[in-house]
């Protein structure tokens, strides 16, 4: 008899693009077929202020914390705060750096992002990441026309992690929530340049994710209605109507990984050009 699918939060903090962490986190979580990671990716984290904001988010959604931060003073802040919250926290690079130091007989230079060649592609990806982080969850809607792709959908349809995954490939991606009972921004209706894609899922899948979302903190959430499948079904119906009205393609993410969703979006983009 198969165990029911469970979910857990996986927080990935990087002072660069986060690709190293994505690979490590997914390789580990793939070993647990009955548990699925809800990924929270925080790239380009290089100041104490940024670290503090990230740790506040982690406090609201407790889970496993992995990081690649070469600045040891910032790494200590992460370690200390996670210890205070009672959360498992691992520096992914430190054990590897220790082996290199032992063998080579000298310490690492600890250069942030040293694994990246500073070429045009690198700067394009960093520009896309900055744009995507600034346009997460409907922020700065007036800039929608500058996006390559805009993802829309109700809460917990993987808009943010999918946006960041695409940004890591140099694609400026914004995401805008569809909220039941509220109209979408006018600039989204009139946007000409970006490909707009709706992300949907089954009510059951979203309910599972939302139940996990409110673990550890229910501030701002009415747990009964937020995870109620009948209410979620209404939200999904509302989102489908909006996408159909505007001719936006929809992708069901219920059984797709972030990579599979991104691949489907890129296929739509290549056909729309």
Kinemage of the C-alpha trace (Angstrom):
@kinemage 1
@onewidth
@group {chain A} dominant
@subgroup {mainchain}
@vectorlist {calphas} color= white
{ca unk a 1} P 0.000 0.000 0.000
{ca unk a 2} L 1.417 3.357 -1.054
{ca unk a 3} L 1.884 6.045 1.543
{ca unk a 4} L -0.001 9.292 0.952
{ca unk a 5} L 2.092 12.089 -0.556
{ca unk a 6} L 3.466 14.481 2.053
{ca unk a 7} L 5.095 17.865 1.593
{ca unk a 8} L 7.907 19.716 3.312
{ca unk a 9} L 9.535 23.118 2.906
{ca unk a 10} L 13.043 23.216 1.428
{ca unk a 11} L 14.782 26.588 1.709
{ca unk a 12} L 17.747 27.244 -0.605
{ca unk a 13} L 19.840 30.351 0.145
{ca unk a 14} L 22.602 31.349 -2.283
{ca unk a 15} L 24.917 34.315 -2.753
{ca unk a 16} L 24.939 33.501 -6.495
{ca unk a 17} L 22.299 32.052 -8.844
{ca unk a 18} L 21.391 29.046 -6.675
{ca unk a 19} L 21.993 26.377 -9.320
{ca unk a 20} L 24.381 24.421 -7.110
{ca unk a 21} L 21.765 24.276 -4.361
{ca unk a 22} L 18.973 23.340 -6.756
{ca unk a 23} L 20.968 20.365 -7.988
{ca unk a 24} L 21.945 19.229 -4.480
{ca unk a 25} L 18.483 19.731 -2.977
{ca unk a 26} L 16.684 17.910 -5.763
{ca unk a 27} L 19.172 15.050 -5.790
{ca unk a 28} L 18.528 14.490 -2.074
{ca unk a 29} L 14.748 14.970 -2.117
{ca unk a 30} L 14.417 12.596 -5.086
{ca unk a 31} L 15.382 9.764 -2.721
{ca unk a 32} L 12.103 10.214 -0.818
{ca unk a 33} L 9.295 9.149 -3.131
{ca unk a 34} L 6.537 9.797 -0.601
{ca unk a 35} L 7.676 13.315 0.336
{ca unk a 36} L 7.732 16.254 -2.047
{ca unk a 37} L 9.752 19.416 -1.471
{ca unk a 38} L 8.125 22.815 -1.660
{ca unk a 39} L 11.131 24.784 -2.849
{ca unk a 40} L 11.857 28.324 -1.706
{ca unk a 41} L 14.832 29.727 -3.623
{ca unk a 42} L 16.626 32.877 -2.490
{ca unk a 43} L 19.382 33.831 -4.986
{ca unk a 44} L 21.848 36.740 -4.789
{ca unk a 45} L 21.688 36.989 -0.984
{ca unk a 46} L 24.784 38.988 -0.002
{ca unk a 47} L 23.894 41.390 2.839
{ca unk a 48} L 22.770 41.075 6.461
{ca unk a 49} L 19.528 42.842 5.593
{ca unk a 50} L 18.747 40.315 2.865
{ca unk a 51} L 19.641 37.440 5.187
{ca unk a 52} L 17.310 38.799 7.888
{ca unk a 53} L 14.383 39.001 5.461
{ca unk a 54} L 14.993 35.453 4.225
{ca unk a 55} L 15.226 34.072 7.764
{ca unk a 56} L 11.929 35.737 8.665
{ca unk a 57} L 10.304 33.900 5.738
{ca unk a 58} L 11.858 30.639 6.884
{ca unk a 59} L 10.537 31.227 10.403
{ca unk a 60} L 7.025 31.518 8.942
{ca unk a 61} L 7.420 28.310 6.897
{ca unk a 62} L 9.799 26.002 8.805
{ca unk a 63} L 11.722 23.336 6.932
{ca unk a 64} L 15.152 22.164 5.820
{ca unk a 65} L 17.675 24.921 5.055
{ca unk a 66} L 20.539 24.493 2.585
{ca unk a 67} L 22.873 27.325 1.686
{ca unk a 68} L 25.932 28.286 -0.333
{ca unk a 69} L 27.267 31.496 1.218
{ca unk a 70} L 31.018 32.037 1.121
{ca unk a 71} L 30.989 35.069 3.456
{ca unk a 72} L 31.531 33.343 6.793
{ca unk a 73} L 29.992 36.128 8.891
{ca unk a 74} L 26.733 35.818 6.922
{ca unk a 75} L 26.913 32.025 7.112
{ca unk a 76} L 27.180 32.234 10.910
{ca unk a 77} L 24.016 34.354 11.014
{ca unk a 78} L 22.165 31.648 9.092
{ca unk a 79} L 23.560 28.878 11.318
{ca unk a 80} L 22.753 30.708 14.564
{ca unk a 81} L 19.229 31.714 13.584
{ca unk a 82} L 18.370 28.235 12.285
{ca unk a 83} L 19.716 26.711 15.505
{ca unk a 84} L 17.492 29.078 17.497
{ca unk a 85} L 14.484 27.994 15.399
{ca unk a 86} L 15.417 24.327 15.801
{ca unk a 87} L 15.742 23.802 12.041
{ca unk a 88} L 18.267 21.599 10.210
{ca unk a 89} L 20.744 23.789 8.345
{ca unk a 90} L 23.589 22.679 6.049
{ca unk a 91} L 26.292 24.606 4.211
{ca unk a 92} L 26.527 22.564 1.018
{ca unk a 93} L 29.991 23.789 -0.028
{ca unk a 94} L 31.862 23.721 3.304
{ca unk a 95} L 32.588 19.948 3.437
{ca unk a 96} L 33.837 20.076 -0.162
{ca unk a 97} L 35.994 23.161 0.502
{ca unk a 98} L 37.485 21.415 3.552
{ca unk a 99} L 38.588 18.461 1.423
{ca unk a 100} L 40.115 20.793 -1.191
{ca unk a 101} L 41.941 22.747 1.513
{ca unk a 102} L 43.307 19.576 3.096
{ca unk a 103} L 44.560 18.203 -0.207
{ca unk a 104} L 45.861 21.438 -1.745
{ca unk a 105} L 47.315 22.780 1.487
{ca unk a 106} L 45.800 26.239 1.243
{ca unk a 107} L 42.420 27.828 2.060
{ca unk a 108} L 39.857 28.712 -0.565
{ca unk a 109} L 39.785 32.264 -1.891
{ca unk a 110} L 36.078 32.554 -0.977
{ca unk a 111} L 35.045 34.568 -4.002
{ca unk a 112} L 31.276 34.974 -4.396
{ca unk a 113} L 30.039 33.435 -7.648
{ca unk a 114} L 33.544 32.375 -8.683
{ca unk a 115} L 32.128 29.386 -10.582
{ca unk a 116} L 30.527 31.688 -13.138
{ca unk a 117} L 32.354 33.095 -16.142
{ca unk a 118} L 31.609 36.812 -16.394
{ca unk a 119} L 30.375 36.724 -19.967
{ca unk a 120} L 27.293 38.143 -21.666
{ca unk a 121} L 25.226 35.054 -20.829
{ca unk a 122} L 26.084 35.348 -17.137
{ca unk a 123} L 25.019 39.000 -16.971
{ca unk a 124} L 21.830 38.199 -18.900
{ca unk a 125} L 20.920 35.596 -16.295
{ca unk a 126} L 21.695 37.931 -13.390
{ca unk a 127} L 19.586 40.657 -15.019
{ca unk a 128} L 16.740 38.172 -15.459
{ca unk a 129} L 17.023 37.040 -11.825
{ca unk a 130} L 16.915 40.613 -10.552
{ca unk a 131} L 13.874 41.352 -12.715
{ca unk a 132} L 12.101 38.192 -11.590
{ca unk a 133} L 12.715 38.808 -7.885
{ca unk a 134} L 11.429 42.377 -8.240
{ca unk a 135} L 8.291 41.225 -10.086
{ca unk a 136} L 7.315 38.317 -7.848
{ca unk a 137} L 3.691 37.970 -6.707
{ca unk a 138} L 2.312 40.873 -8.736
{ca unk a 139} L 4.901 43.470 -7.728
{ca unk a 140} L 5.598 46.402 -10.088
{ca unk a 141} L 2.766 45.540 -12.520
{ca unk a 142} L 3.479 48.623 -14.628
{ca unk a 143} L 6.658 46.889 -15.873
{ca unk a 144} L 4.849 43.816 -17.212
{ca unk a 145} L 5.642 44.761 -20.808
{ca unk a 146} L 9.360 44.300 -20.075
{ca unk a 147} L 8.879 40.626 -19.144
{ca unk a 148} L 9.569 37.757 -21.511
{ca unk a 149} L 7.051 35.521 -19.726
{ca unk a 150} L 4.291 36.223 -17.195
{ca unk a 151} L 2.894 33.379 -15.100
{ca unk a 152} L -0.595 33.748 -13.633
{ca unk a 153} L -2.517 31.472 -11.312
{ca unk a 154} L -4.068 31.090 -7.904
{ca unk a 155} L -2.012 30.696 -4.755
{ca unk a 156} L 0.298 27.630 -4.572
{ca unk a 157} L 0.514 26.786 -8.272
{ca unk a 158} L 4.358 26.993 -8.241
{ca unk a 159} L 4.503 30.413 -9.880
{ca unk a 160} L 7.513 31.697 -7.915
{ca unk a 161} L 9.841 28.655 -8.156
{ca unk a 162} L 9.008 28.257 -11.838
{ca unk a 163} L 9.733 31.955 -12.420
{ca unk a 164} L 13.117 31.675 -10.721
{ca unk a 165} L 13.960 28.517 -12.657
{ca unk a 166} L 13.256 30.342 -15.931
{ca unk a 167} L 15.211 33.389 -14.745
{ca unk a 168} L 18.212 31.137 -14.128
{ca unk a 169} L 18.111 30.523 -17.851
{ca unk a 170} L 18.111 34.219 -18.665
{ca unk a 171} L 14.370 34.658 -19.164
{ca unk a 172} L 12.770 37.660 -17.477
{ca unk a 173} L 9.721 36.189 -15.767
{ca unk a 174} L 7.056 37.961 -13.747
{ca unk a 175} L 4.223 36.259 -11.899
{ca unk a 176} L 0.822 37.647 -10.976
{ca unk a 177} L -1.654 35.999 -8.594
{ca unk a 178} L -5.254 35.458 -9.616
{ca unk a 179} L -7.440 36.131 -6.598
{ca unk a 180} L -11.057 34.996 -6.557
{ca unk a 181} L -13.399 37.980 -6.633
{ca unk a 182} L -10.724 40.441 -7.782
{ca unk a 183} L -9.978 41.605 -11.301
{ca unk a 184} L -6.516 41.212 -12.799
{ca unk a 185} L -4.385 44.336 -13.439
{ca unk a 186} L -5.309 46.278 -16.586
{ca unk a 187} L -1.688 46.225 -17.759
{ca unk a 188} L -1.880 42.427 -17.893
{ca unk a 189} L -4.929 42.574 -20.152
{ca unk a 190} L -3.200 44.900 -22.608
{ca unk a 191} L 0.312 43.380 -22.545
{ca unk a 192} L 1.616 42.613 -26.030
{ca unk a 193} L 5.238 41.527 -25.651
{ca unk a 194} L 5.287 38.802 -22.969
{ca unk a 195} L 3.921 35.291 -23.286
{ca unk a 196} L 1.289 34.961 -20.552
{ca unk a 197} L 0.706 31.431 -19.234
{ca unk a 198} L -1.806 30.246 -16.654
{ca unk a 199} L -0.694 27.625 -14.130
{ca unk a 200} L -3.426 25.387 -12.756
{ca unk a 201} L -3.586 22.185 -10.719
{ca unk a 202} L -6.122 19.874 -9.138
{ca unk a 203} L -7.946 21.130 -6.064
{ca unk a 204} L -6.583 18.132 -4.158
{ca unk a 205} L -2.968 18.960 -4.953
{ca unk a 206} L -3.350 22.633 -4.049
{ca unk a 207} L -5.145 21.740 -0.825
{ca unk a 208} L -2.236 19.495 0.227
{ca unk a 209} L 0.304 22.231 -0.495
{ca unk a 210} L -1.740 24.889 1.274
{ca unk a 211} L -2.144 22.730 4.363
{ca unk a 212} L 1.624 22.506 4.506
{ca unk a 213} L 1.939 26.246 3.875
{ca unk a 214} L 0.158 27.155 7.087
{ca unk a 215} L 2.227 24.794 9.258
{ca unk a 216} L 4.190 26.805 11.783
{ca unk a 217} L 2.352 30.044 11.129
{ca unk a 218} L -1.276 30.801 10.416
{ca unk a 219} L -0.847 34.565 10.465
{ca unk a 220} L -2.931 36.039 7.664
{ca unk a 221} L -4.573 32.721 6.820
{ca unk a 222} L -7.946 31.228 7.605
{ca unk a 223} L -6.846 27.604 7.528
{ca unk a 224} L -10.328 26.160 7.003
{ca unk a 225} L -11.116 28.195 3.891
{ca unk a 226} L -7.551 28.441 2.542
{ca unk a 227} L -7.217 24.674 2.177
{ca unk a 228} L -10.896 23.865 1.542
{ca unk a 229} L -11.153 21.915 -1.716
{ca unk a 230} L -14.571 23.276 -2.714
{ca unk a 231} L -13.339 26.849 -2.334
{ca unk a 232} L -10.147 26.006 -4.223
{ca unk a 233} L -12.281 24.527 -7.029
{ca unk a 234} L -14.089 27.872 -7.304
{ca unk a 235} L -10.762 29.712 -7.418
{ca unk a 236} L -9.533 27.400 -10.180
{ca unk a 237} L -12.742 27.880 -12.152
{ca unk a 238} L -12.312 31.647 -11.879
{ca unk a 239} L -8.680 31.387 -13.075
{ca unk a 240} L -9.613 29.170 -16.033
{ca unk a 241} L -12.300 31.631 -17.147
{ca unk a 242} L -9.816 34.511 -17.081
{ca unk a 243} L -7.230 32.573 -19.092
{ca unk a 244} L -9.823 31.408 -21.617
{ca unk a 245} L -11.247 34.931 -21.980
{ca unk a 246} L -7.835 36.345 -22.842
{ca unk a 247} L -6.608 33.387 -24.881
{ca unk a 248} L -3.781 32.534 -22.502
{ca unk a 249} L -2.549 28.916 -22.614
{ca unk a 250} L -2.798 26.887 -19.406
{ca unk a 251} L -0.490 24.241 -17.976
{ca unk a 252} L -1.582 21.754 -15.319
{ca unk a 253} L 1.265 21.484 -12.785
{ca unk a 254} L -0.356 18.793 -10.625
{ca unk a 255} L 2.059 16.045 -11.634
{ca unk a 256} L 4.859 18.118 -13.122
{ca unk a 257} L 8.191 18.997 -11.590
{ca unk a 258} L 9.390 22.596 -11.847
{ca unk a 259} L 11.712 21.533 -14.680
{ca unk a 260} L 8.847 19.887 -16.590
{ca unk a 261} L 6.632 22.936 -16.161
{ca unk a 262} L 9.432 25.222 -17.364
{ca unk a 263} L 10.064 22.976 -20.378
{ca unk a 264} L 6.375 23.138 -21.314
{ca unk a 265} L 6.422 26.943 -21.007
{ca unk a 266} L 9.545 27.217 -23.179
{ca unk a 267} L 7.892 24.999 -25.789
{ca unk a 268} L 4.906 27.369 -25.852
{ca unk a 269} L 7.278 30.317 -26.171
{ca unk a 270} L 9.125 28.836 -29.133
{ca unk a 271} L 5.818 28.167 -30.928
{ca unk a 272} L 4.496 31.667 -30.235
{ca unk a 273} L 7.447 33.451 -31.847
